[in-house]
Amino acid sequence: MDCCSSNTYLVYGLIAILSYIIYNYIKGWQTGSKLPPGPPPCPIFGNKILFKKDPLGYKRLTELSKQYGSVYRLYCGSTIIVFLNGYDAIHEAFVKQAAVFTDRPQLFAPLIGVSKGTGITYNSDHNWKTLRRFTLQALRDFGVGKKSLEEQIVEEVDVVSDTLKASNGEPIRVKPLLLSAATNIICSVMFGERMSGSGPRFCIGEPLARMELFLFFANLLQQFSFTPTDENDLPSLDGIQALTLTALPYQLVANPR
C-alpha cells in the first residue's frame, strides 16, 4: 500500500513538472513575437552558452549578434536576458532611452535575498537616484574628486611602481597590486592609515576607534568623577580570554561634578 502511494506521488510530481515546462513553453511562444530573435533554448535550463566557463565567452556572444542582429535574447532558465551588441544599440538604449533602461535586473536571487532590492547595485527609480545623490555627496566629503585625495593616490602609485621595479623583469601578477592599491586608498580616506603588504596585521579601524573612545570618555569625565566602591579592591587586568580579551565585570561609582 505504501509503495503504491509513493508511486502515485511520484507520478503526480512528474505531471506537475511537465505541466510547468509546457506552460512556460506556451507562454514563451505567445510572447515570442514581441521579443528579439535568438537561439532556441533547452528545456528548464535555457541556453547552454550562459553556463559555459569560457574566458572567450564574450566572443561567442558577439558571434551570435552576426546571426541574430545587434539585439537578441537568451534564456537563463525561464528568465529572458536581452543582449545589446555594438555602439549604436547600446547608445540607443542607455543614452537616448535611459529613462526606460535604468532599472536594475532582479535576476540573481541570492543577492536580492541579502539586499532586499536596496543599495546602489540593486535599487531603481527614485530610491536609486536619492541614494546615488547621497553617496556621491558623502564621497566628495571624504575627498573623492578633489585634490585632497591626490596624496593617497600618489602614495599608492609609488608603492606599485617600487613593486614592479623589484620584479626585475620577471613575470608578476598585476591584479593583486591594483586591488591592494584601491583598498589602501579607501583605508587612507576612511581610517587615516593604509594596510601594509607584509608585517603584523592591524585593525584598519583602530585610529578611528581610538579617537571616538577619547572623545567619548573625555566628555564623561567632564561631567562625572568615577571612584571604585572599595579603594583596596581595584579591577583585575587579567581579563577573560575568548575570541577577544574581555575585561572582568567591575562596578564604579559615578559622582556628578
PyRosetta script that sets phi, psi and omega in degrees:
from pyrosetta import init, pose_from_sequence

init()
pose = pose_from_sequence("MDCCSSNTYLVYGLIAILSYIIYNYIKGWQTGSKLPPGPPPCPIFGNKILFKKDPLGYKRLTELSKQYGSVYRLYCGSTIIVFLNGYDAIHEAFVKQAAVFTDRPQLFAPLIGVSKGTGITYNSDHNWKTLRRFTLQALRDFGVGKKSLEEQIVEEVDVVSDTLKASNGEPIRVKPLLLSAATNIICSVMFGERMSGSGPRFCIGEPLARMELFLFFANLLQQFSFTPTDENDLPSLDGIQALTLTALPYQLVANPR")
pose.set_psi(1, -43.9)
pose.set_omega(1, 178.7)
pose.set_phi(2, -64.9)
pose.set_psi(2, -37.5)
pose.set_omega(2, 179.6)
pose.set_phi(3, -64.0)
pose.set_psi(3, -41.2)
pose.set_omega(3, 179.0)
pose.set_phi(4, -64.7)
pose.set_psi(4, -39.8)
pose.set_omega(4, 179.7)
pose.set_phi(5, -64.6)
pose.set_psi(5, -40.2)
pose.set_omega(5, 179.7)
pose.set_phi(6, -64.1)
pose.set_psi(6, -42.6)
pose.set_omega(6, 178.9)
pose.set_phi(7, -64.5)
pose.set_psi(7, -36.3)
pose.set_omega(7, 179.3)
pose.set_phi(8, -64.6)
pose.set_psi(8, -44.3)
pose.set_omega(8, 178.0)
pose.set_phi(9, -63.2)
pose.set_psi(9, -36.7)
pose.set_omega(9, 179.9)
pose.set_phi(10, -65.4)
pose.set_psi(10, -42.1)
pose.set_omega(10, 178.6)
pose.set_phi(11, -64.2)
pose.set_psi(11, -43.0)
pose.set_omega(11, 178.3)
pose.set_phi(12, -61.9)
pose.set_psi(12, -39.1)
pose.set_omega(12, 178.7)
pose.set_phi(13, -64.5)
pose.set_psi(13, -43.0)
pose.set_omega(13, 178.6)
pose.set_phi(14, -64.5)
pose.set_psi(14, -39.5)
pose.set_omega(14, 178.6)
pose.set_phi(15, -63.9)
pose.set_psi(15, -39.9)
pose.set_omega(15, 179.6)
pose.set_phi(16, -65.0)
pose.set_psi(16, -42.0)
pose.set_omega(16, 179.7)
pose.set_phi(17, -64.8)
pose.set_psi(17, -45.7)
pose.set_omega(17, 179.1)
pose.set_phi(18, -63.3)
pose.set_psi(18, -37.9)
pose.set_omega(18, 178.9)
pose.set_phi(19, -64.9)
pose.set_psi(19, -39.1)
pose.set_omega(19, 178.3)
pose.set_phi(20, -64.1)
pose.set_psi(20, -42.5)
pose.set_omega(20, 179.2)
pose.set_phi(21, -64.3)
pose.set_psi(21, -44.8)
pose.set_omega(21, -179.7)
pose.set_phi(22, -64.1)
pose.set_psi(22, -39.6)
pose.set_omega(22, 179.1)
pose.set_phi(23, -61.9)
pose.set_psi(23, -44.7)
pose.set_omega(23, 179.6)
pose.set_phi(24, -64.4)
pose.set_psi(24, -38.9)
pose.set_omega(24, 179.2)
pose.set_phi(25, -66.6)
pose.set_psi(25, -41.8)
pose.set_omega(25, 178.3)
pose.set_phi(26, -64.2)
pose.set_psi(26, -42.1)
pose.set_omega(26, 178.8)
pose.set_phi(27, -64.4)
pose.set_psi(27, -38.4)
pose.set_omega(27, 178.5)
pose.set_phi(28, -66.1)
pose.set_psi(28, -41.8)
pose.set_omega(28, 179.6)
pose.set_phi(29, -67.3)
pose.set_psi(29, -33.8)
pose.set_omega(29, -179.7)
pose.set_phi(30, -67.9)
pose.set_psi(30, -35.5)
pose.set_omega(30, -179.6)
pose.set_phi(31, -96.5)
pose.set_psi(31, -0.9)
pose.set_omega(31, -175.4)
pose.set_phi(32, -62.1)
pose.set_psi(32, -33.5)
pose.set_omega(32, -178.3)
pose.set_phi(33, -68.3)
pose.set_psi(33, -21.5)
pose.set_omega(33, -179.3)
pose.set_phi(34, -90.8)
pose.set_psi(34, -7.5)
pose.set_omega(34, -175.5)
pose.set_phi(35, -101.6)
pose.set_psi(35, 158.1)
pose.set_omega(35, 174.0)
pose.set_phi(36, -64.3)
pose.set_psi(36, 159.7)
pose.set_omega(36, 179.1)
pose.set_phi(37, -69.9)
pose.set_psi(37, 166.0)
pose.set_omega(37, 178.8)
pose.set_phi(38, 178.7)
pose.set_psi(38, 168.2)
pose.set_omega(38, 180.0)
pose.set_phi(39, -67.5)
pose.set_psi(39, 149.1)
pose.set_omega(39, 179.8)
pose.set_phi(40, -66.4)
pose.set_psi(40, 138.0)
pose.set_omega(40, -178.9)
pose.set_phi(41, -85.9)
pose.set_psi(41, 161.4)
pose.set_omega(41, 171.5)
pose.set_phi(42, -83.1)
pose.set_psi(42, 149.4)
pose.set_omega(42, 178.5)
pose.set_phi(43, -57.5)
pose.set_psi(43, 141.0)
pose.set_omega(43, 175.8)
pose.set_phi(44, 71.3)
pose.set_psi(44, -54.7)
pose.set_omega(44, -171.3)
pose.set_phi(45, -82.1)
pose.set_psi(45, -33.3)
pose.set_omega(45, -176.3)
pose.set_phi(46, 97.3)
pose.set_psi(46, -147.7)
pose.set_omega(46, -178.6)
pose.set_phi(47, -85.0)
pose.set_psi(47, 127.4)
pose.set_omega(47, -174.2)
pose.set_phi(48, -66.0)
pose.set_psi(48, -23.8)
pose.set_omega(48, -176.7)
pose.set_phi(49, -62.2)
pose.set_psi(49, -25.3)
pose.set_omega(49, -179.9)
pose.set_phi(50, -75.4)
pose.set_psi(50, -17.3)
pose.set_omega(50, -175.4)
pose.set_phi(51, -106.5)
pose.set_psi(51, 2.2)
pose.set_omega(51, 179.5)
pose.set_phi(52, -85.9)
pose.set_psi(52, 132.5)
pose.set_omega(52, 176.0)
pose.set_phi(53, -87.1)
pose.set_psi(53, 95.2)
pose.set_omega(53, -173.5)
pose.set_phi(54, -134.6)
pose.set_psi(54, 116.9)
pose.set_omega(54, 178.1)
pose.set_phi(55, -58.9)
pose.set_psi(55, -24.8)
pose.set_omega(55, -180.0)
pose.set_phi(56, -102.6)
pose.set_psi(56, 26.5)
pose.set_omega(56, -178.0)
pose.set_phi(57, -60.8)
pose.set_psi(57, -30.8)
pose.set_omega(57, 179.9)
pose.set_phi(58, -64.6)
pose.set_psi(58, -29.9)
pose.set_omega(58, 177.2)
pose.set_phi(59, -70.7)
pose.set_psi(59, -35.5)
pose.set_omega(59, 176.8)
pose.set_phi(60, -63.9)
pose.set_psi(60, -40.3)
pose.set_omega(60, 178.4)
pose.set_phi(61, -67.1)
pose.set_psi(61, -35.7)
pose.set_omega(61, 177.6)
pose.set_phi(62, -67.0)
pose.set_psi(62, -36.1)
pose.set_omega(62, 178.4)
pose.set_phi(63, -65.1)
pose.set_psi(63, -33.3)
pose.set_omega(63, 177.7)
pose.set_phi(64, -64.2)
pose.set_psi(64, -31.8)
pose.set_omega(64, 179.9)
pose.set_phi(65, -65.7)
pose.set_psi(65, -27.0)
pose.set_omega(65, 177.8)
pose.set_phi(66, -69.7)
pose.set_psi(66, -26.0)
pose.set_omega(66, -178.9)
pose.set_phi(67, -94.0)
pose.set_psi(67, -37.3)
pose.set_omega(67, -173.1)
pose.set_phi(68, -111.6)
pose.set_psi(68, -2.6)
pose.set_omega(68, 179.1)
pose.set_phi(69, 102.2)
pose.set_psi(69, 174.0)
pose.set_omega(69, -176.6)
pose.set_phi(70, -71.0)
pose.set_psi(70, -16.5)
pose.set_omega(70, 176.3)
pose.set_phi(71, -125.3)
pose.set_psi(71, 115.3)
pose.set_omega(71, 179.0)
pose.set_phi(72, -143.1)
pose.set_psi(72, 169.9)
pose.set_omega(72, -176.1)
pose.set_phi(73, -124.6)
pose.set_psi(73, 150.2)
pose.set_omega(73, 173.4)
pose.set_phi(74, -130.7)
pose.set_psi(74, 160.7)
pose.set_omega(74, 179.9)
pose.set_phi(75, -111.6)
pose.set_psi(75, 128.2)
pose.set_omega(75, 168.8)
pose.set_phi(76, -108.8)
pose.set_psi(76, 94.8)
pose.set_omega(76, -168.3)
pose.set_phi(77, 68.3)
pose.set_psi(77, -122.9)
pose.set_omega(77, 176.5)
pose.set_phi(78, -99.9)
pose.set_psi(78, 3.5)
pose.set_omega(78, -178.9)
pose.set_phi(79, -89.6)
pose.set_psi(79, 131.1)
pose.set_omega(79, -179.4)
pose.set_phi(80, -90.3)
pose.set_psi(80, 130.5)
pose.set_omega(80, 177.3)
pose.set_phi(81, -120.3)
pose.set_psi(81, 125.4)
pose.set_omega(81, -179.6)
pose.set_phi(82, -100.4)
pose.set_psi(82, 129.4)
pose.set_omega(82, -179.3)
pose.set_phi(83, -106.9)
pose.set_psi(83, 138.2)
pose.set_omega(83, 175.9)
pose.set_phi(84, -112.2)
pose.set_psi(84, 132.0)
pose.set_omega(84, 179.5)
pose.set_phi(85, -126.4)
pose.set_psi(85, 133.6)
pose.set_omega(85, 177.3)
pose.set_phi(86, 95.7)
pose.set_psi(86, 154.4)
pose.set_omega(86, -176.9)
pose.set_phi(87, -63.2)
pose.set_psi(87, -42.9)
pose.set_omega(87, -175.4)
pose.set_phi(88, -61.5)
pose.set_psi(88, -45.7)
pose.set_omega(88, -178.2)
pose.set_phi(89, -66.8)
pose.set_psi(89, -42.5)
pose.set_omega(89, -179.6)
pose.set_phi(90, -67.8)
pose.set_psi(90, -40.6)
pose.set_omega(90, 179.4)
pose.set_phi(91, -65.6)
pose.set_psi(91, -38.8)
pose.set_omega(91, 178.9)
pose.set_phi(92, -62.8)
pose.set_psi(92, -41.5)
pose.set_omega(92, -175.1)
pose.set_phi(93, -77.4)
pose.set_psi(93, -48.5)
pose.set_omega(93, -169.0)
pose.set_phi(94, -97.9)
pose.set_psi(94, -5.0)
pose.set_omega(94, 176.8)
pose.set_phi(95, -116.8)
pose.set_psi(95, -58.7)
pose.set_omega(95, -178.1)
pose.set_phi(96, -71.1)
pose.set_psi(96, -33.9)
pose.set_omega(96, 179.4)
pose.set_phi(97, -121.3)
pose.set_psi(97, 44.0)
pose.set_omega(97, -175.8)
pose.set_phi(98, -61.3)
pose.set_psi(98, -34.7)
pose.set_omega(98, -178.2)
pose.set_phi(99, -63.9)
pose.set_psi(99, -25.3)
pose.set_omega(99, -178.5)
pose.set_phi(100, -85.1)
pose.set_psi(100, -31.9)
pose.set_omega(100, -171.6)
pose.set_phi(101, -106.7)
pose.set_psi(101, 18.7)
pose.set_omega(101, -177.9)
pose.set_phi(102, -84.7)
pose.set_psi(102, -17.5)
pose.set_omega(102, -179.3)
pose.set_phi(103, -65.0)
pose.set_psi(103, 149.8)
pose.set_omega(103, 179.9)
pose.set_phi(104, -92.0)
pose.set_psi(104, 144.0)
pose.set_omega(104, -178.3)
pose.set_phi(105, -72.1)
pose.set_psi(105, 132.9)
pose.set_omega(105, 176.4)
pose.set_phi(106, -96.0)
pose.set_psi(106, 67.4)
pose.set_omega(106, -171.5)
pose.set_phi(107, -105.8)
pose.set_psi(107, -47.7)
pose.set_omega(107, -172.3)
pose.set_phi(108, -87.9)
pose.set_psi(108, 100.3)
pose.set_omega(108, -173.7)
pose.set_phi(109, -57.9)
pose.set_psi(109, -42.3)
pose.set_omega(109, 179.7)
pose.set_phi(110, -59.6)
pose.set_psi(110, -40.1)
pose.set_omega(110, -179.8)
pose.set_phi(111, -69.4)
pose.set_psi(111, -40.7)
pose.set_omega(111, 179.4)
pose.set_phi(112, -65.7)
pose.set_psi(112, -35.2)
pose.set_omega(112, 178.9)
pose.set_phi(113, -63.0)
pose.set_psi(113, -32.6)
pose.set_omega(113, 179.5)
pose.set_phi(114, -80.2)
pose.set_psi(114, -46.4)
pose.set_omega(114, -173.7)
pose.set_phi(115, -88.1)
pose.set_psi(115, -13.8)
pose.set_omega(115, -178.6)
pose.set_phi(116, 56.2)
pose.set_psi(116, 32.3)
pose.set_omega(116, 179.0)
pose.set_phi(117, 73.0)
pose.set_psi(117, 17.7)
pose.set_omega(117, 179.9)
pose.set_phi(118, -112.6)
pose.set_psi(118, -173.9)
pose.set_omega(118, -178.0)
pose.set_phi(119, 84.0)
pose.set_psi(119, 174.7)
pose.set_omega(119, -177.4)
pose.set_phi(120, -72.5)
pose.set_psi(120, -35.6)
pose.set_omega(120, -172.5)
pose.set_phi(121, -72.8)
pose.set_psi(121, -44.7)
pose.set_omega(121, -172.4)
pose.set_phi(122, -115.5)
pose.set_psi(122, 28.6)
pose.set_omega(122, 176.1)
pose.set_phi(123, -105.1)
pose.set_psi(123, 162.8)
pose.set_omega(123, -177.2)
pose.set_phi(124, -148.9)
pose.set_psi(124, 170.0)
pose.set_omega(124, 171.8)
pose.set_phi(125, 59.7)
pose.set_psi(125, -142.4)
pose.set_omega(125, -172.4)
pose.set_phi(126, -65.1)
pose.set_psi(126, -38.7)
pose.set_omega(126, -179.1)
pose.set_phi(127, -61.1)
pose.set_psi(127, -41.2)
pose.set_omega(127, -179.7)
pose.set_phi(128, -65.7)
pose.set_psi(128, -42.2)
pose.set_omega(128, 179.7)
pose.set_phi(129, -63.1)
pose.set_psi(129, -42.3)
pose.set_omega(129, 178.9)
pose.set_phi(130, -64.6)
pose.set_psi(130, -45.4)
pose.set_omega(130, -179.9)
pose.set_phi(131, -65.8)
pose.set_psi(131, -38.4)
pose.set_omega(131, 179.0)
pose.set_phi(132, -64.4)
pose.set_psi(132, -42.8)
pose.set_omega(132, 179.7)
pose.set_phi(133, -62.0)
pose.set_psi(133, -43.3)
pose.set_omega(133, 179.2)
pose.set_phi(134, -65.7)
pose.set_psi(134, -41.9)
pose.set_omega(134, -178.8)
pose.set_phi(135, -64.4)
pose.set_psi(135, -43.6)
pose.set_omega(135, 178.8)
pose.set_phi(136, -62.9)
pose.set_psi(136, -39.5)
pose.set_omega(136, 178.8)
pose.set_phi(137, -66.2)
pose.set_psi(137, -39.9)
pose.set_omega(137, 178.5)
pose.set_phi(138, -65.3)
pose.set_psi(138, -40.3)
pose.set_omega(138, 178.5)
pose.set_phi(139, -66.1)
pose.set_psi(139, -38.0)
pose.set_omega(139, 177.1)
pose.set_phi(140, -63.9)
pose.set_psi(140, -36.7)
pose.set_omega(140, 177.8)
pose.set_phi(141, -63.7)
pose.set_psi(141, -29.6)
pose.set_omega(141, 177.4)
pose.set_phi(142, -83.7)
pose.set_psi(142, -4.6)
pose.set_omega(142, 175.5)
pose.set_phi(143, 108.4)
pose.set_psi(143, 0.4)
pose.set_omega(143, 179.5)
pose.set_phi(144, -65.5)
pose.set_psi(144, 128.9)
pose.set_omega(144, -178.7)
pose.set_phi(145, 84.7)
pose.set_psi(145, 4.0)
pose.set_omega(145, 179.1)
pose.set_phi(146, -119.3)
pose.set_psi(146, 167.7)
pose.set_omega(146, -179.4)
pose.set_phi(147, -69.7)
pose.set_psi(147, -18.3)
pose.set_omega(147, 179.6)
pose.set_phi(148, -64.5)
pose.set_psi(148, -20.2)
pose.set_omega(148, 178.8)
pose.set_phi(149, -88.4)
pose.set_psi(149, -10.5)
pose.set_omega(149, -174.7)
pose.set_phi(150, -63.2)
pose.set_psi(150, -36.4)
pose.set_omega(150, -177.8)
pose.set_phi(151, -61.6)
pose.set_psi(151, -45.5)
pose.set_omega(151, 179.3)
pose.set_phi(152, -65.2)
pose.set_psi(152, -38.3)
pose.set_omega(152, -179.6)
pose.set_phi(153, -66.9)
pose.set_psi(153, -44.4)
pose.set_omega(153, 179.7)
pose.set_phi(154, -62.6)
pose.set_psi(154, -38.3)
pose.set_omega(154, 178.7)
pose.set_phi(155, -61.4)
pose.set_psi(155, -43.1)
pose.set_omega(155, -179.5)
pose.set_phi(156, -71.7)
pose.set_psi(156, -32.8)
pose.set_omega(156, 175.5)
pose.set_phi(157, -62.1)
pose.set_psi(157, -41.2)
pose.set_omega(157, 178.6)
pose.set_phi(158, -64.1)
pose.set_psi(158, -39.8)
pose.set_omega(158, 179.4)
pose.set_phi(159, -64.5)
pose.set_psi(159, -45.4)
pose.set_omega(159, 179.6)
pose.set_phi(160, -64.8)
pose.set_psi(160, -40.2)
pose.set_omega(160, 179.1)
pose.set_phi(161, -62.3)
pose.set_psi(161, -42.7)
pose.set_omega(161, 178.7)
pose.set_phi(162, -63.2)
pose.set_psi(162, -38.4)
pose.set_omega(162, 179.2)
pose.set_phi(163, -66.5)
pose.set_psi(163, -41.7)
pose.set_omega(163, 178.8)
pose.set_phi(164, -65.9)
pose.set_psi(164, -38.5)
pose.set_omega(164, 178.6)
pose.set_phi(165, -66.9)
pose.set_psi(165, -36.5)
pose.set_omega(165, -178.8)
pose.set_phi(166, -70.4)
pose.set_psi(166, -15.4)
pose.set_omega(166, 179.6)
pose.set_phi(167, -72.5)
pose.set_psi(167, -17.5)
pose.set_omega(167, 176.7)
pose.set_phi(168, 54.3)
pose.set_psi(168, 40.6)
pose.set_omega(168, 176.8)
pose.set_phi(169, 81.3)
pose.set_psi(169, 0.3)
pose.set_omega(169, 178.8)
pose.set_phi(170, -80.8)
pose.set_psi(170, 153.7)
pose.set_omega(170, 178.2)
pose.set_phi(171, -59.6)
pose.set_psi(171, 140.3)
pose.set_omega(171, -178.4)
pose.set_phi(172, -145.5)
pose.set_psi(172, 144.6)
pose.set_omega(172, 177.3)
pose.set_phi(173, -82.6)
pose.set_psi(173, 122.0)
pose.set_omega(173, -176.3)
pose.set_phi(174, -87.3)
pose.set_psi(174, -28.7)
pose.set_omega(174, -175.7)
pose.set_phi(175, -57.1)
pose.set_psi(175, -47.8)
pose.set_omega(175, 178.2)
pose.set_phi(176, -60.6)
pose.set_psi(176, -33.8)
pose.set_omega(176, 178.6)
pose.set_phi(177, -64.5)
pose.set_psi(177, -43.3)
pose.set_omega(177, -179.3)
pose.set_phi(178, -68.4)
pose.set_psi(178, -40.5)
pose.set_omega(178, 178.0)
pose.set_phi(179, -64.2)
pose.set_psi(179, -42.2)
pose.set_omega(179, 178.7)
pose.set_phi(180, -64.1)
pose.set_psi(180, -40.0)
pose.set_omega(180, 179.5)
pose.set_phi(181, -63.8)
pose.set_psi(181, -45.5)
pose.set_omega(181, 179.4)
pose.set_phi(182, -63.1)
pose.set_psi(182, -40.8)
pose.set_omega(182, 179.1)
pose.set_phi(183, -65.0)
pose.set_psi(183, -41.2)
pose.set_omega(183, -178.7)
pose.set_phi(184, -67.5)
pose.set_psi(184, -34.7)
pose.set_omega(184, 176.3)
pose.set_phi(185, -62.8)
pose.set_psi(185, -43.4)
pose.set_omega(185, 178.6)
pose.set_phi(186, -64.0)
pose.set_psi(186, -43.2)
pose.set_omega(186, 179.7)
pose.set_phi(187, -63.7)
pose.set_psi(187, -38.6)
pose.set_omega(187, 179.5)
pose.set_phi(188, -64.3)
pose.set_psi(188, -39.5)
pose.set_omega(188, -179.7)
pose.set_phi(189, -71.3)
pose.set_psi(189, -43.6)
pose.set_omega(189, -173.6)
pose.set_phi(190, -80.6)
pose.set_psi(190, -40.2)
pose.set_omega(190, -170.6)
pose.set_phi(191, -119.9)
pose.set_psi(191, -4.3)
pose.set_omega(191, 177.9)
pose.set_phi(192, 76.4)
pose.set_psi(192, 14.0)
pose.set_omega(192, -179.1)
pose.set_phi(193, -153.2)
pose.set_psi(193, 143.1)
pose.set_omega(193, 178.8)
pose.set_phi(194, -98.3)
pose.set_psi(194, 159.3)
pose.set_omega(194, 178.2)
pose.set_phi(195, -90.0)
pose.set_psi(195, 135.5)
pose.set_omega(195, 178.5)
pose.set_phi(196, -86.8)
pose.set_psi(196, 145.0)
pose.set_omega(196, 179.8)
pose.set_phi(197, -73.6)
pose.set_psi(197, -14.4)
pose.set_omega(197, 179.5)
pose.set_phi(198, -141.9)
pose.set_psi(198, 171.6)
pose.set_omega(198, 179.1)
pose.set_phi(199, 91.2)
pose.set_psi(199, -175.0)
pose.set_omega(199, -177.5)
pose.set_phi(200, -67.0)
pose.set_psi(200, 146.8)
pose.set_omega(200, 179.1)
pose.set_phi(201, -77.1)
pose.set_psi(201, 154.2)
pose.set_omega(201, 177.8)
pose.set_phi(202, -141.7)
pose.set_psi(202, 161.3)
pose.set_omega(202, 179.4)
pose.set_phi(203, -83.1)
pose.set_psi(203, 122.0)
pose.set_omega(203, -176.5)
pose.set_phi(204, -68.8)
pose.set_psi(204, -18.3)
pose.set_omega(204, 179.1)
pose.set_phi(205, -95.4)
pose.set_psi(205, 5.3)
pose.set_omega(205, -176.4)
pose.set_phi(206, -60.9)
pose.set_psi(206, -47.2)
pose.set_omega(206, 179.6)
pose.set_phi(207, -59.1)
pose.set_psi(207, -41.1)
pose.set_omega(207, 179.0)
pose.set_phi(208, -66.9)
pose.set_psi(208, -40.0)
pose.set_omega(208, 179.9)
pose.set_phi(209, -65.5)
pose.set_psi(209, -41.4)
pose.set_omega(209, 178.6)
pose.set_phi(210, -62.0)
pose.set_psi(210, -42.9)
pose.set_omega(210, -179.7)
pose.set_phi(211, -64.8)
pose.set_psi(211, -43.1)
pose.set_omega(211, -179.5)
pose.set_phi(212, -64.8)
pose.set_psi(212, -42.6)
pose.set_omega(212, 179.2)
pose.set_phi(213, -64.3)
pose.set_psi(213, -39.3)
pose.set_omega(213, 178.7)
pose.set_phi(214, -61.5)
pose.set_psi(214, -48.0)
pose.set_omega(214, -179.9)
pose.set_phi(215, -64.8)
pose.set_psi(215, -37.4)
pose.set_omega(215, -178.0)
pose.set_phi(216, -65.4)
pose.set_psi(216, -51.7)
pose.set_omega(216, -176.9)
pose.set_phi(217, -74.3)
pose.set_psi(217, -31.6)
pose.set_omega(217, 176.5)
pose.set_phi(218, -62.0)
pose.set_psi(218, -38.5)
pose.set_omega(218, 178.5)
pose.set_phi(219, -67.4)
pose.set_psi(219, -40.0)
pose.set_omega(219, 179.1)
pose.set_phi(220, -67.1)
pose.set_psi(220, -41.2)
pose.set_omega(220, -178.1)
pose.set_phi(221, -67.4)
pose.set_psi(221, -23.1)
pose.set_omega(221, 175.2)
pose.set_phi(222, -72.9)
pose.set_psi(222, -22.1)
pose.set_omega(222, -176.2)
pose.set_phi(223, -105.0)
pose.set_psi(223, -25.1)
pose.set_omega(223, -175.2)
pose.set_phi(224, -135.4)
pose.set_psi(224, 155.2)
pose.set_omega(224, 167.3)
pose.set_phi(225, -113.0)
pose.set_psi(225, 129.2)
pose.set_omega(225, -175.0)
pose.set_phi(226, -104.6)
pose.set_psi(226, 127.8)
pose.set_omega(226, 178.4)
pose.set_phi(227, -129.8)
pose.set_psi(227, 148.2)
pose.set_omega(227, 177.7)
pose.set_phi(228, -72.6)
pose.set_psi(228, 156.4)
pose.set_omega(228, 177.9)
pose.set_phi(229, -67.6)
pose.set_psi(229, -29.8)
pose.set_omega(229, 178.0)
pose.set_phi(230, -139.7)
pose.set_psi(230, 117.5)
pose.set_omega(230, -176.9)
pose.set_phi(231, -63.8)
pose.set_psi(231, -22.2)
pose.set_omega(231, 179.0)
pose.set_phi(232, -88.1)
pose.set_psi(232, -5.4)
pose.set_omega(232, -178.6)
pose.set_phi(233, -118.4)
pose.set_psi(233, 78.3)
pose.set_omega(233, -179.1)
pose.set_phi(234, -84.3)
pose.set_psi(234, 155.9)
pose.set_omega(234, -176.9)
pose.set_phi(235, -65.3)
pose.set_psi(235, 147.1)
pose.set_omega(235, 177.5)
pose.set_phi(236, -79.0)
pose.set_psi(236, 144.7)
pose.set_omega(236, 178.6)
pose.set_phi(237, -96.4)
pose.set_psi(237, 5.3)
pose.set_omega(237, -177.9)
pose.set_phi(238, -69.9)
pose.set_psi(238, -49.2)
pose.set_omega(238, 179.7)
pose.set_phi(239, 78.0)
pose.set_psi(239, 179.9)
pose.set_omega(239, 178.1)
pose.set_phi(240, -112.8)
pose.set_psi(240, 118.7)
pose.set_omega(240, -177.4)
pose.set_phi(241, -89.0)
pose.set_psi(241, 114.3)
pose.set_omega(241, 175.0)
pose.set_phi(242, -134.6)
pose.set_psi(242, -130.9)
pose.set_omega(242, 172.2)
pose.set_phi(243, -64.0)
pose.set_psi(243, -33.9)
pose.set_omega(243, 174.2)
pose.set_phi(244, -132.3)
pose.set_psi(244, 166.5)
pose.set_omega(244, 177.2)
pose.set_phi(245, -85.8)
pose.set_psi(245, 114.4)
pose.set_omega(245, -176.0)
pose.set_phi(246, -108.7)
pose.set_psi(246, 137.6)
pose.set_omega(246, 179.2)
pose.set_phi(247, -68.2)
pose.set_psi(247, 148.4)
pose.set_omega(247, 177.0)
pose.set_phi(248, -71.2)
pose.set_psi(248, 150.2)
pose.set_omega(248, 178.8)
pose.set_phi(249, -58.7)
pose.set_psi(249, 136.8)
pose.set_omega(249, -178.5)
pose.set_phi(250, -154.3)
pose.set_psi(250, 140.7)
pose.set_omega(250, -176.8)
pose.set_phi(251, -109.4)
pose.set_psi(251, 141.7)
pose.set_omega(251, 177.4)
pose.set_phi(252, -127.3)
pose.set_psi(252, 161.7)
pose.set_omega(252, 175.4)
pose.set_phi(253, -106.8)
pose.set_psi(253, 124.3)
pose.set_omega(253, -179.6)
pose.set_phi(254, -100.0)
pose.set_psi(254, 115.4)
pose.set_omega(254, 179.8)
pose.set_phi(255, -109.0)
pose.set_psi(255, 120.9)
pose.set_omega(255, 177.8)
pose.set_phi(256, -59.7)
pose.set_psi(256, 140.6)
pose.set_omega(256, 178.8)
pose.set_phi(257, -79.9)
pose.dump_pdb("model.pdb")
